[in-house]
Amino acid sequence: MLARNSIARKGNTIMATRFGFAQVARALAIGRGDLTAARAYLAARHGPHSEPAEFINRAIADTAVIDNPQGMALSGLGADFIGLVARRSITGQIAAATGFHRVLPGGAMLVHVVGAAAAWVPEAAVIPVGDEGFAIERMLPCKLAVIVVVTDELLRAIGEASDAVLNRDLTNACADALTAQFASADPGVEGSKPPGIFYGIDPIPSTGDAKGDVAALLEGFGGDLSTSCFIMQPVTAAALALGNISDTLGAQGGFLAGIACATSEGVPAGVVGLVDSARVAMLDLGVGLDLSRQALVEVDDGSGATKLVSLWQDNLNGLRAINYANWKVLDASAVRWIDGFTTPPAMHA
């Protein structure tokens, strides 16, 4: 049975330990999803008033569930894990660099359909009114879920090593999947997966010249460069630096032509994008964690085929991380991208 109320929470915020999120997950798995047993384990391991134990105490009294997005935005103990996801994902990096147009779940959002037109008029003359158009839209969160299957032995391992492994696996899986969808031309699925920001926007063919490609992105760009951000793979950014195209850019990001740059391994190879993030509506309610020992999971058997594995029969635990998020490009002219971008020769010297 899923511990559905296990770490959903609201109310007071507590400070996070380095691997607090993973420690709670491990305690819940060891306690077979029983909150009281998990609390006893954490109290014995870290102290009855430790942050993970206090977190479970609050969870026992909390009636929120993780399937309720309005009660899902974790703070305190989950903030450390959420921060790791944000630093690795392209959306988190863009949010830190230039920021998105943030929206609330289900809240009315005024979308500009037809722009206003200005005109010179003489004194006391009538000001002409164009066909100004607005539409009201509402965004609901989509659910990005990942399951990491781990053994009882790993969960019972002593020390921070196992906690670090859980943090890393869950972080990488969440961040890379989020980035891969965001920085794509995938159409998405209505109600369950948002379309990539490049969907419906024709890519600019690469010329094979890095400087020319960057100039092509800027030419005709309809966004505000002061709130815009380049997105690319870390190796692409490093290549631009080695090719003397930018000395303020590196594998971990930086600036290209004075414009912020976010990098992630989740960005498809050969893709370089330019996005005015202020023209992208973003809904992100954070990450929640759940677990089960009573599930059947479909796994790759190593030959490309899949098979069903019983977690209970094989003494396995399924840790499930869920990120509620959605986004929408409000102005297609504020997004441009190049496909087939090639790195400067200096990278391969």
Disulfide bonds with the S-S distance in Angstrom:
none
